[in-house]
Amino acid sequence: MDYIIRHAEEIDIHQIQKIEEESFSHPLSGKQFLQLHSNCSEMFFVAEKGEEILGYVTVIRGFRKITIATIAVKEEYRRKSIATELMRRLMKKIPMAKTLELQVRVSNKPAIFFYEGLGFTCKSVLRGYYPDKEDAILYHKTLR
């Protein structure tokens, strides 16, 4: 597959929002994506083929840890290593953080398999974490 990974730009938010809505039952809003971009554009990446955004990853930056805010790939492009490449690029660019964290629904077996394959380990279970009260697994990975 021929695509590039680059920093997201504000002009990409519309396509990113559409992928988010197709991927999650409680998607982030366009306004939230703009805020994430404003706060941490250097760690907001997209995979692009031509002018089509195939997937994205973005974070919330803390002092000693970075939290994955959201990552998604268009359904027709899943299982083609795009999410893996987005995560690899992100992990190369994380400055000074010691830990990368994320939350995933306990029912999301493909995501659990994906994150564990990248070396993330379960830190705890967050009871009733999602708006529909489903539990989340808090994963972390030590970077440095």
Buried (B, 14 or more C-beta within 10 A) or exposed (E): EEBEBEBBEEEBBEBBBBBBBEBEEEBBEBEBBEBBBEBBBEBBBBBBEEEEBBBBBBBBBEEEBBBBBBBBBBEEBBEBEBBEBBBEBBBEEBEEBEBBBBBBBBEBEEBBEBBEEBEBEEBEEBEEBBEEEBBBBBBBBEBE
